[in-house]
Amino acid sequence: MKIPEKWKGIEEDGALALAGRIARRELSVREAVEDALARISERDGRVRAFLCVDRDGALRRAEELQERIDRGEDAGLLAGVPLAVKDNICTAGMRTGCASRILEGFVPPYDATAVEKLRSAGAVILGKTNMDEFGMGSTTEYSAYGKTKNPLNEEHVPGGSSGGSAAAVAANMCAFALGSDTGGSVRQPASHCGVVGVKPSYGRVSRFGLVAYASSLEQIGVLARNVSDAAAVLELISGRDARDAGSLNEKAGYTGALSGNARGLRIGLLEDCFTEGLSDAVGCRIREAAEAFRAAGAQVESCVLPGSEHMLAVYYTIAMAEASSNLGRYDGVKYGYRSPEYADLKELVERSRSEGFGPEVKRRILLGTYVLSAGCYEEYYHKALVLRQRIREAYDEAFSSYDLLLGPVSPTTAPKLGEAIRDPQTARLADLYTVGANLAGIPAISVPCGFDGKGLPVGLQLQAPYLREDLLFRAAHAHEMIRGNEAWEKKDEA
């Protein structure tokens, strides 16, 4: 279906703006949903952001919401706004396979709490987005169902593991999307695709319905076209959930912090990020952003975060150990993929796991099992836990002097397709600046802050103290107002 000429302007709207147009009857829910489906039809054949699209379900939902609006009922803050959901977040009646053959054909009978809350707010789920298998990767190339491309330059990756969600937002195929962030998996693809990506404080959003990879690190996050949308969506999905003992009963009120004013903010510029591995273009854009904050009245000072050189080793030790434990449930017996040929139970489990898991997942399970083994537990896993506590203390010390920490999201802009697969060790360094927030459990956000010489987006990362998303959104929104959302000046006009 070709996009009607009269709806061409929709791509300039964010989620809240689109919801406002629907509420004012300038646009029907069906027209908004059909427009998004048309964009998917036109663009996703190249980008491959989606693993499945529920066209019929989305249109049925659109009709139901429009009937409620026509009756004068409150259909929700996001009534009629189309969204996409990462394939590791459960959606009732719609596949959830973590981009892995081990979960091929699995359709959960329930929604994740975050999905449940967005449905209650009137949002319309278009489909499930591609990802690195079980969230293990940083390019969305480690998917059992093919690679996702960066819609701003299809020779490059969109980042990962929430690359499908980031690409869907960047290509204007949905108004916003849900992803998950274990070590930067929302912020890094947001940076590579020129959109906003936020990881909340640990416990801020219920993890019920998020397929577990590394339970103590991961959080459901939001990818959106602007800071206001990200704040509004996170506000909606936050809160206590009896089904997740780790969720917090903390009041979430972020949209009220969007003043556009940076005056008086104390910001620490992380000088330890400006090392040999940081590209000149990324470093230049980050320093420009720091100067923009200074010009807007913020106090910006250089600072160093002690222990940052250990973060990557600590992260991978803990993440792989927890992955080894969490993924032990996929054995071919209860649900998911089962090998068609086996002689006994032992061979059933061996063959099902060998055939069902991809190479990167197998690597991480093996390494995680090794660090948890009797001979290595004290040497690796226990030491990683001790260092994690020291990293938390280093963040606490930094936040005693600063409201926020400022630095890059990734050392480089989006690499070309295939580069990370050829050099997985270098690919893991892409998480260098993002894993700290997950280890400490603090909120962090990626905001577009310009481009490199090839026209690829650069993301600015802001980190805030635990449960201070209000500070995070205030600063991010101020930066957006100061610089403008530059990523959309060079958006894909496919």
Stockholm file with secondary structure:
# STOCKHOLM 1.0

chainA/1-494         MKIPEKWKGIEEDGALALAGRIARRELSVREAVEDALARISERDGRVRAFLCVDRDGALRRAEELQERIDRGEDAGLLAGVPLAVKDNICTAGMRTGCASRILEGFVPPYDATAVEKLRSAGAVILGKTNMDEFGMGSTTEYSAYGKTKNPLNEEHVPGGSSGGSAAAVAANMCAFALGSDTGGSVRQPASHCGVVGVKPSYGRVSRFGLVAYASSLEQIGVLARNVSDAAAVLELISGRDARDAGSLNEKAGYTGALSGNARGLRIGLLEDCFTEGLSDAVGCRIREAAEAFRAAGAQVESCVLPGSEHMLAVYYTIAMAEASSNLGRYDGVKYGYRSPEYADLKELVERSRSEGFGPEVKRRILLGTYVLSAGCYEEYYHKALVLRQRIREAYDEAFSSYDLLLGPVSPTTAPKLGEAIRDPQTARLADLYTVGANLAGIPAISVPCGFDGKGLPVGLQLQAPYLREDLLFRAAHAHEMIRGNEAWEKKDEA
#=GR chainA/1-494 SS CCCCGGGGGGGGCCHHHHHHHHHTTSSCHHHHHHHHHHHHHHHHHHHCCEEEECHHHHHHHHHHHHHHHHTTCCCCTTTTCEEEEETTBCBTTBCCCTTCGGGTTCCCSSCCHHHHHHHHTTCEEEEEECCSGGGCCSSSCSCTTCCCCBTTBTTBCCCSSSHHHHHHHHTTSSSEEEEEESSSTTHHHHHHHTSEEEECCTTTBCCTTBCCSSTTTCEEEEEESSHHHHHHHHHHHBSCCTTCTTCCCCCCCCGGGCCCCCTTCEEEEEGGGCSTTSCHHHHHHHHHHHHHHHHTTCEEEEECCTTGGGHHHHHHHHHHHHHHHHGGGCSSSSSSCCCSCCSSHHHHHHHHHHHHSCHHHHHHHHHHHHHHSTTTIIIIIIHHHHHHHHHHHHHHHHHTTCSEEEEESSSSSCCBTTHHHHCHHHHHGGGTTTHHHHHHTCCEEEEEEEECTTSCEEEEEEECSTTCHHHHHHHHHHHHHHHCCGGGGGCCCC
#=GC SS_cons         CCCCGGGGGGGGCCHHHHHHHHHTTSSCHHHHHHHHHHHHHHHHHHHCCEEEECHHHHHHHHHHHHHHHHTTCCCCTTTTCEEEEETTBCBTTBCCCTTCGGGTTCCCSSCCHHHHHHHHTTCEEEEEECCSGGGCCSSSCSCTTCCCCBTTBTTBCCCSSSHHHHHHHHTTSSSEEEEEESSSTTHHHHHHHTSEEEECCTTTBCCTTBCCSSTTTCEEEEEESSHHHHHHHHHHHBSCCTTCTTCCCCCCCCGGGCCCCCTTCEEEEEGGGCSTTSCHHHHHHHHHHHHHHHHTTCEEEEECCTTGGGHHHHHHHHHHHHHHHHGGGCSSSSSSCCCSCCSSHHHHHHHHHHHHSCHHHHHHHHHHHHHHSTTTIIIIIIHHHHHHHHHHHHHHHHHTTCSEEEEESSSSSCCBTTHHHHCHHHHHGGGTTTHHHHHHTCCEEEEEEEECTTSCEEEEEEECSTTCHHHHHHHHHHHHHHHCCGGGGGCCCC
//
